[in-house]
C-alpha cells in the first residue's frame, strides 16, 4: 500500500467523502460483516502499525500520519475505525487511549503503544508490533497451506467411500445374491459395514451436528480449552509444532516488552492475555504468582513441561547476566527458523501419506467386491 505524502492536505478526513455513493442495496453488500467479534484482523493491524511507524520515523506528526492512513482505506468499516481513532487524538487523547477505546485492539497492543509513547520510542514499538503480527500471520499461513491439500484429499476420500458404500457395494450385493455361494471373508466384512452405514446415515449426521453444536457452545469454556490443549500437544509431530509456535510468540513478546523496560510481572501478565492458548495461559498465570512470591523466572518455568529445557537454560543465563531481552530475541529467532523447517517437513510428509492411505482404502473395497467374481469365473471355467 503506497502513501502519497506530497499531495496530502492537512484536513480532517470525512467518512462520507471516502465511501462511494450508491443505492441502499449496494451499501448493504459493501458492509464489512464481522461474525466472530469486533477485533481487527491481524493482517490489517500489521499494515496499520507498519505504515504508522514508517510515517512517524520520517518526521510526520501523528495526526497527519493518521490522515494519510485513513485516505488509503477502502472498506467503510476500516475508514470509520481509523477516523474514530483520529478524532480522539485530535481531542487530546493519546494514541494508546484512542486504540483502547475503539475496542479493536488487544490489551497487549494497547499497553505496548503506551510504553512507546512514554519512552519516546513509539515508531520503534510500532515496528516491533508489526514484526510480531507479521510472524504470527506467516506462521498461520504456513500451517493453513500445509493442511489445505491433505484436508482436500481427506474430503475426497470420505466422499468416495460414501459413494462406494451406498451405491457401488449394494450393486455388487445384488449380483452376489444370484449365486448362493459363500462370500470371501473380506467381501462379507465390507458388505456388513456398507449395510450398517446405510442404515445409520441419519444417526451419523445427527451425531456430527450435535458434536459441532457442543464445540461451538463450549469453545470458550475452560474445561473445553484445557481438553483441546492437551489433545493438541499430545498429537505426534503436530503437537511439537504448535508448542514451538507459542514459545516463539512468547519469546518475541517478552523480548519487546523487556527491551522497553516493562516490569517482569506486567510483561508476563500482558503475554498471558494475548497468547490465546490455554496451557500457556495457565502456566504464565502460575509463573506470575511464583514471581510475586520471590521465585526466579527460570525456576518457575521449569515446573511446566510446555517450556523446553533449552528455553529454561537460556532464561536462567539471561537472568544471571541481566540480559533477558537479548536472550528472548535470540530464542525467538531460533524458534522461528526451526518452525519454518518443521512445517515444511510436515507439508511434504502429509501429502504422500494421505494419497497412499486413500489409495489403499479404495483399493481394499474394490478388491473385496471383485474377489467373488474371480471365484465365480474360476468355478464356471474350471
Buried (B, 14 or more C-beta within 10 A) or exposed (E): EEBEEEEEEEEEBEBEEBBEEEEEEEEEEBEEEEEEEEEBEBBBBBBBBBBBBBBBEEEBEBEBBBBBBBBBBEBBBBBBBBBBBBEBBEEEBBBBBBBBBBEBBBEBBBBBBBBBBEBEBBBBBBBBBBBBBBBBBBBEEBBEEBBEBBEEBBEEBEEBBEEBBEEBBBEBBEEBEEEEEEBBEBBBEBBEBBBEBEEEEEEEEEEEEEEEEEEEEBEEEEEBBBEBBEEBBEEEEBBBBBBBBBBBBBBBBBBBBBBBEBEBEEBBBBBBBBBEBBBBBBBBEEBBEBBEEEBBBBBBBBBBEBBBEEBBEBBBEBBEEEBBBBBBBBBBBBBBEBBEEBBEEBBEEBBEEBBEBBEEBBEEBEBBBEBBBEBBEEEEEE
